[in-house]
Amino acid sequence: MITHIGVAVMYVADQRRSVDFYVDKLGFTKTVDAEMGPGARWVEVKPPNGQTSITLHSAEAFGKKPGEGAYLTFACDDIDETVRRLREAGVQVTDPVEEPWGTYVKATDPDGHEVMISKK
């Protein structure tokens, strides 16, 4: 039986720069960094206590374009504190938007991936 989403794939221009964004700025943990073959590495990051990982694939190694791939949403406990912390880290993040289902912001990574962060 399926228990959770294992890995979402994001195609990036520079794996090191993307790891810096997700680990150093968003607070994720790098869980895997292994060679896949000539010119390709398997790099996984995930949020603290998260079950699902994101693998940051080199777009060039897979014949893709940076920004092509998954659209991701993340959850947080305190949207205002999250926005403050992200902006202090230099992350481009929108002001909070309130909707009937919850409040969210959007943050943009170095390859233009726009991720949603919501408080439910």
C-alpha positions as a printed NumPy array, in Angstrom:
array([[  0.   ,   0.   ,   0.   ],
       [  1.277,   3.485,  -0.818],
       [  1.991,   5.506,   2.323],
       [  3.284,   8.853,   1.021],
       [  4.916,  10.655,  -1.891],
       [  8.549,   9.617,  -1.921],
       [ 10.345,  12.14 ,  -4.14 ],
       [  9.364,  15.073,  -6.346],
       [ 11.777,  15.986,  -9.166],
       [ 12.911,  19.543,  -9.885],
       [ 15.208,  20.33 , -12.818],
       [ 17.778,  22.967, -11.917],
       [ 20.649,  24.756, -13.667],
       [ 23.12 ,  24.452, -10.775],
       [ 22.65 ,  21.766,  -8.128],
       [ 25.031,  23.45 ,  -5.666],
       [ 23.16 ,  26.778,  -5.916],
       [ 19.827,  24.99 ,  -5.487],
       [ 21.074,  23.066,  -2.438],
       [ 22.177,  26.405,  -0.954],
       [ 18.671,  27.81 ,  -1.482],
       [ 16.728,  24.854,  -0.087],
       [ 19.136,  23.972,   2.752],
       [ 20.646,  27.3  ,   3.818],
       [ 17.653,  29.553,   3.129],
       [ 14.556,  27.357,   3.53 ],
       [ 16.028,  25.178,   6.288],
       [ 15.77 ,  21.806,   4.523],
       [ 18.213,  18.94 ,   5.124],
       [ 20.289,  17.359,   2.355],
       [ 19.621,  13.633,   2.735],
       [ 21.319,  12.178,  -0.369],
       [ 24.171,  13.345,  -2.589],
       [ 25.394,  10.534,  -4.823],
       [ 26.786,  10.049,  -8.311],
       [ 24.228,   8.718, -10.808],
       [ 26.645,   8.329, -13.674],
       [ 28.828,  10.541, -15.849],
       [ 27.83 ,  14.175, -15.317],
       [ 24.801,  13.466, -13.131],
       [ 24.261,  13.491,  -9.373],
       [ 21.236,  12.439,  -7.316],
       [ 20.718,  15.151,  -4.703],
       [ 17.743,  14.973,  -2.331],
       [ 16.59 ,  17.583,   0.171],
       [ 13.609,  17.566,   2.502],
       [ 12.094,  19.787,   5.162],
       [ 12.727,  18.981,   8.822],
       [ 10.49 ,  16.073,   9.858],
       [  9.245,  15.722,   6.263],
       [  8.55 ,  12.382,   4.629],
       [  8.765,  13.575,   1.024],
       [ 12.059,  14.608,  -0.549],
       [ 12.804,  16.789,  -3.533],
       [ 15.501,  15.591,  -5.867],
       [ 17.364,  18.465,  -7.507],
       [ 18.33 ,  17.048, -10.909],
       [ 20.727,  18.801, -13.255],
       [ 18.495,  19.962, -16.11 ],
       [ 21.359,  19.715, -18.573],
       [ 22.159,  16.1  , -17.643],
       [ 18.552,  15.064, -18.366],
       [ 17.872,  17.169, -21.458],
       [ 15.49 ,  19.466, -19.571],
       [ 15.299,  23.197, -18.914],
       [ 15.707,  24.72 , -15.443],
       [ 12.29 ,  25.449, -13.972],
       [ 10.647,  22.634, -15.945],
       [  8.974,  20.139, -13.648],
       [  7.1  ,  19.986, -10.374],
       [  5.012,  22.696,  -8.723],
       [  5.408,  22.322,  -4.975],
       [  3.61 ,  23.58 ,  -1.902],
       [  5.053,  23.581,   1.599],
       [  3.291,  24.066,   4.938],
       [  4.306,  26.176,   7.928],
       [  3.018,  26.938,  11.416],
       [  3.52 ,  30.727,  11.39 ],
       [  3.326,  32.491,   8.027],
       [  4.5  ,  35.913,   9.309],
       [  7.579,  34.444,  11.011],
       [  8.324,  32.367,   7.919],
       [  8.133,  35.432,   5.659],
       [ 10.363,  37.432,   8.028],
       [ 12.983,  34.686,   8.206],
       [ 12.985,  34.074,   4.451],
       [ 13.349,  37.769,   3.638],
       [ 16.226,  38.045,   6.116],
       [ 17.883,  35.176,   4.205],
       [ 17.475,  37.099,   0.94 ],
       [ 14.642,  35.003,  -0.501],
       [ 12.229,  36.69 ,  -2.899],
       [  8.858,  36.113,  -1.199],
       [  5.425,  37.687,  -1.707],
       [  3.283,  39.275,   0.974],
       [  0.787,  36.854,   2.572],
       [ -2.493,  36.285,   0.737],
       [ -5.534,  35.182,   2.729],
       [ -7.965,  32.744,   1.118],
       [-10.912,  30.823,   2.597],
       [ -8.772,  27.651,   2.668],
       [ -5.725,  29.304,   4.314],
       [ -3.004,  31.919,   4.04 ],
       [ -0.061,  31.564,   1.664],
       [  3.011,  33.215,   0.188],
       [  5.094,  32.358,  -2.843],
       [  8.878,  32.144,  -2.819],
       [ 11.083,  31.941,  -5.896],
       [ 14.18 ,  29.745,  -6.067],
       [ 17.307,  30.506,  -8.151],
       [ 15.88 ,  28.752, -11.244],
       [ 12.53 ,  30.519, -11.131],
       [ 10.624,  27.664,  -9.488],
       [  7.824,  29.332,  -7.572],
       [  6.928,  27.382,  -4.435],
       [  3.881,  28.051,  -2.312],
       [  4.18 ,  28.103,   1.478],
       [  0.884,  28.013,   3.348],
       [ -0.442,  28.073,   6.864],
       [ -3.531,  25.979,   7.338]])
